[in-house]
Amino acid sequence: METQDFTIPNISCGHCVAAIKDELSEMDGVSTVEGNPESKAMHVEWDAPATLASIRDKLQEINYPAE
């Protein structure tokens, strides 16, 4: 299992966190998605077939690009 904490400047509220969680949770291999709107951070855990690149691509696609 791989783990990454992402800083996402576009997060402004709990709704943003929920939207990101919904989108990433639909990806095959993603097992955990947690977020904090105050720190603008998301914690993601995954296994194959998900990859760091595919998660970053999905964040970009939904207008929440990670730094």
Number of C-alpha atoms within 10 A of each C-alpha: 9 12 13 11 14 17 18 20 14 14 22 14 12 13 11 17 22 15 14 21 18 12 14 24 16 10 15 13 16 21 15 13 19 14 22 16 18 10 12 18 18 20 15 21 17 22 14 11 10 17 15 16 9 13 19 16 15 17 18 12 10 12 12 20 18 18 8
